[in-house]
């Protein structure tokens, strides 16, 4: 035990014989750990944020819609009012109610919005304002006016800022919305033929900005009764019922429970991975790419440790020869080199943690603005906030530190073996 403590003391002193070189080396290796931590934080934060934005700007964690709607997207595929009531009752009283944060029935259709300035194709979203506030992020992204409320007149509409700019709309401006009447469940609408065009005069009550071109330039939100009246939908029929859950990981469980409850009904119950397949594929590819990049970072850190320790060993052959001549055994020489390597790694970990967590904290609070990457706007298939916030869990920090320390320990065995194998006559010739 005494000899081991002596070796530790010698290793520590050897490390600081050249303090400038030791600190520069430790800083270089610490940068590798810092880069790994920042990379993991942005990766996890980006994925978490992309999923959250995708489901809250889109169909939720779980969506229930008419069978075939996912493939066809036909406006005429509606959920019967009885199914909607069944879904809402089950979610409010069933054994999964504790994981459901919000339920929002929505009526979706396409239309044409016109003003004296211009016209544009739009996606009509009819919602119950109070219900949609618990699910959608749109109410939180209002830049002018207010979001819809149940007290609004039927003519109120909320539009994106890009659409407002194109049509020269302001708060209180009027616009004409034209769309095709729907023929729910194969029946004629209250207005007669299901194929006739309908129009209504709308007044802008609010303008929102998400930073997502596909939403800001195309989506308009109406109170559900107004959308149903315009589209000729009878009863309480809607296109889909969207669910926001407390945790994304509960999506498969909730979907299974709903499928069981609605067995035999002409509906489809989809998790966000099924309703947003392109988003799921992009996240999968991004996961794979980032793990490769993290592997490259770890390899660079490992090579840095190996190169540093090996060079220190080769430069000190004479010293090792003298140590052997004074009676230091090869095993003790190897332990001394391993001790130096681990001490250097420990210093690097402290510097890396300090630097990495500082940068991570900045990105967690201020975010990383990616709008310069998407100057022309985000592709329509991508639905996420262009300002990326880092999220780094304690598990990730422990994993990063552990993997770097374990890698340094393993790598140090090779330079230690080289030191232990120092040939005494040859080493003493080096002056």
Secondary structure by P-SEA (a helix, b strand, c coil): caaaaaaaaaaaaaaaccaaaaaaaaaaaaaaaaaaaaaaaaaaaaaaaaaaaaaaacccccccccccccccccccccccaaaaaaaaaaaacccccccccbbbbbbbbbbbbbcccbbbbbbbbbcaaaaaaacccccccccccccccccccccbbbbcaaaaaaacccccbbbbbbbbbbbccccccccccccbbbbbbbbbcccccccccccccccccccaaaaaaaaccccccccbbbbbcccccaaaaaaaaaaaaaccccbbbbccccccaaaaaaaaaaaaaaaaaaaaaaaaaaaaaaaaaaaaaaacaaaaaaaaaacccaaaaaaaaaaaaaaaaaaaaaaaaaaaaaaaaaaaccccccccccccccccccccccbbbbbbcaaaaaaaaaaaaaaaaaaaaaaaaaaaaccaaaaaacc
